[in-house]
Amino acid sequence: MKRSPAPPLPPPEVRRRLRESAALTQDQLAARVGVTRKTVGAWESGREIPRGRRRDAYAKLLSTLAEESPARTARPPALTPAQAFDALYEFGAPALVRQTYLLTGRRELARESVERAFQLAWEHWPEVARDRDPVGWVRATAYEYALSPWHRFRRRHRQPEPPPADPAGRTLLNALLRLPPPHRRTLVLYDGVGLDLPETAAETEASTPAAAGRLMRAREAVADRLPELGDPEVLHRRLAELASTERLRASRPPTVRAGSERRARFRTRAAIAFTVALIGTTALTLRTAPTQYEPPVPPGEAVGGVPVRVAPGALSDEELELRQKLRDELQDGPERLVPGTG
């Protein structure tokens, strides 16, 4: 009896999206297929090709996941941009908020970062819709916003965040927050999200050796505080548990789209106001500017050869006597002589 052929395998990127759409971790999917987490990661990155019975089991499982969530995997033929954005948001926002929480340790900042990233995605929707990994585009934007050093100057982010209720989760989160931001981001992407090393390096804008070095140092730092997390498989599971136990919610897609449109209108009005002010300033300058050239007044120069002006000195005794005599005489002088007749 001939065995029926297994369904064809989708591309590696679609395999990972099918697993994430079913809310399955790599460990859970590996247990259902009968392989290790590293094997699942290699299949999803395209480094290895499934073969034999494992391939058949993997292909059937992916086919089942695709049938169980057709709305998330199939693209309607008449999908509007708003519907496509809402579908992407519903699919990626919950996981991105949990991942961003691992980066920041702040629930509100994680939600704000993801919403701001989706708002930018809606503003650049034609570009994001054509991207081969729209979730990766939003994730990179959210991580950049969440790790911005300017947040420490905000008043509400100066207040301490309530820690996780689980002591083990609280210790793990403290260990993550002690890492430098590039190391923390590399660890979350590789051991938390499940990206391979080249994808992690590309998203963190680093070379593959640099990303590998950051990953090893981050793992060593976490293992120093929590020796039981020295195994990458255990670390991956604990990161997933820490992110899933927190109650992190994101806004609805229409709210995010409306916020993006308000920001776009505000920037447009600000640009128009700045342009009008610039035109008015230019017109006023042209109105009040001189119509002919007036040379500047040259600076003063020293002139030689001019005799020095000498002040009069003290009066002598004869001069003082003459001055007193003149003061004593009548102002009209001596009497006028009158000629006589004769």
ChimeraX attribute file (.defattr): number of C-alpha atoms within 10 A of each C-alpha:
attribute: neighborCount
match mode: 1-to-1
recipient: residues
	/A:1	3
	/A:2	4
	/A:3	5
	/A:4	6
	/A:5	7
	/A:6	14
	/A:7	15
	/A:8	13
	/A:9	17
	/A:10	14
	/A:11	12
	/A:12	17
	/A:13	14
	/A:14	16
	/A:15	23
	/A:16	22
	/A:17	19
	/A:18	22
	/A:19	19
	/A:20	17
	/A:21	18
	/A:22	14
	/A:23	11
	/A:24	13
	/A:25	20
	/A:26	24
	/A:27	17
	/A:28	15
	/A:29	18
	/A:30	18
	/A:31	13
	/A:32	12
	/A:33	18
	/A:34	13
	/A:35	14
	/A:36	15
	/A:37	19
	/A:38	16
	/A:39	17
	/A:40	24
	/A:41	20
	/A:42	16
	/A:43	20
	/A:44	24
	/A:45	21
	/A:46	15
	/A:47	11
	/A:48	13
	/A:49	13
	/A:50	17
	/A:51	10
	/A:52	7
	/A:53	11
	/A:54	13
	/A:55	18
	/A:56	18
	/A:57	18
	/A:58	26
	/A:59	20
	/A:60	17
	/A:61	18
	/A:62	23
	/A:63	18
	/A:64	12
	/A:65	18
	/A:66	21
	/A:67	13
	/A:68	14
	/A:69	13
	/A:70	11
	/A:71	11
	/A:72	17
	/A:73	17
	/A:74	10
	/A:75	11
	/A:76	11
	/A:77	6
	/A:78	8
	/A:79	11
	/A:80	10
	/A:81	13
	/A:82	14
	/A:83	14
	/A:84	16
	/A:85	22
	/A:86	19
	/A:87	18
	/A:88	18
	/A:89	23
	/A:90	16
	/A:91	17
	/A:92	21
	/A:93	25
	/A:94	17
	/A:95	21
	/A:96	26
	/A:97	26
	/A:98	25
	/A:99	27
	/A:100	27
	/A:101	24
	/A:102	26
	/A:103	22
	/A:104	20
	/A:105	22
	/A:106	17
	/A:107	20
	/A:108	17
	/A:109	20
	/A:110	27
	/A:111	24
	/A:112	18
	/A:113	25
	/A:114	32
	/A:115	27
	/A:116	20
	/A:117	25
	/A:118	29
	/A:119	23
	/A:120	21
	/A:121	22
	/A:122	23
	/A:123	16
	/A:124	11
	/A:125	18
	/A:126	11
	/A:127	12
	/A:128	19
	/A:129	17
	/A:130	9
	/A:131	12
	/A:132	10
	/A:133	14
	/A:134	17
	/A:135	20
	/A:136	16
	/A:137	18
	/A:138	26
	/A:139	25
	/A:140	15
	/A:141	19
	/A:142	25
	/A:143	23
	/A:144	15
	/A:145	20
	/A:146	24
	/A:147	17
	/A:148	10
	/A:149	10
	/A:150	9
	/A:151	14
	/A:152	11
	/A:153	9
	/A:154	9
	/A:155	8
	/A:156	12
	/A:157	13
	/A:158	10
	/A:159	9
	/A:160	9
	/A:161	12
	/A:162	10
	/A:163	14
	/A:164	16
	/A:165	10
	/A:166	11
	/A:167	10
	/A:168	13
	/A:169	18
	/A:170	16
	/A:171	15
	/A:172	22
	/A:173	22
	/A:174	16
	/A:175	18
	/A:176	25
	/A:177	14
	/A:178	13
	/A:179	18
	/A:180	11
	/A:181	16
	/A:182	15
	/A:183	23
	/A:184	22
	/A:185	27
	/A:186	26
	/A:187	30
	/A:188	23
	/A:189	22
	/A:190	21
	/A:191	21
	/A:192	20
	/A:193	20
	/A:194	22
	/A:195	21
	/A:196	18
	/A:197	19
	/A:198	17
	/A:199	17
	/A:200	24
	/A:201	21
	/A:202	12
	/A:203	19
	/A:204	20
	/A:205	11
	/A:206	16
	/A:207	14
	/A:208	16
	/A:209	12
	/A:210	12
	/A:211	23
	/A:212	20
	/A:213	14
	/A:214	21
	/A:215	24
	/A:216	13
	/A:217	15
	/A:218	24
	/A:219	22
	/A:220	15
	/A:221	18
	/A:222	22
	/A:223	18
	/A:224	13
	/A:225	14
	/A:226	15
	/A:227	11
	/A:228	12
	/A:229	19
	/A:230	16
	/A:231	11
	/A:232	15
	/A:233	15
	/A:234	13
	/A:235	21
	/A:236	22
	/A:237	17
	/A:238	18
	/A:239	22
	/A:240	19
	/A:241	12
	/A:242	20
	/A:243	21
	/A:244	14
	/A:245	13
	/A:246	13
	/A:247	8
	/A:248	16
	/A:249	15
	/A:250	18
	/A:251	15
	/A:252	13
	/A:253	21
	/A:254	14
	/A:255	12
	/A:256	22
	/A:257	21
	/A:258	13
	/A:259	16
	/A:260	21
	/A:261	16
	/A:262	12
	/A:263	15
	/A:264	15
	/A:265	12
	/A:266	12
	/A:267	12
	/A:268	12
	/A:269	12
	/A:270	12
	/A:271	12
	/A:272	12
	/A:273	12
	/A:274	12
	/A:275	12
	/A:276	12
	/A:277	12
	/A:278	12
	/A:279	12
	/A:280	12
	/A:281	12
	/A:282	11
	/A:283	12
	/A:284	11
	/A:285	11
	/A:286	11
	/A:287	10
	/A:288	8
	/A:289	9
	/A:290	9
	/A:291	8
	/A:292	6
	/A:293	6
	/A:294	7
	/A:295	6
	/A:296	6
	/A:297	6
	/A:298	6
	/A:299	5
	/A:300	6
	/A:301	6
	/A:302	4
	/A:303	6
	/A:304	6
	/A:305	5
	/A:306	6
	/A:307	6
	/A:308	6
	/A:309	6
	/A:310	6
	/A:311	6
	/A:312	6
	/A:313	6
	/A:314	8
	/A:315	10
	/A:316	9
	/A:317	9
	/A:318	9
	/A:319	11
	/A:320	11
	/A:321	12
	/A:322	12
	/A:323	12
	/A:324	11
	/A:325	10
	/A:326	11
	/A:327	10
	/A:328	9
	/A:329	10
	/A:330	9
	/A:331	8
	/A:332	7
	/A:333	8
	/A:334	8
	/A:335	7
	/A:336	7
	/A:337	6
	/A:338	6
	/A:339	6
	/A:340	5
	/A:341	4
	/A:342	3
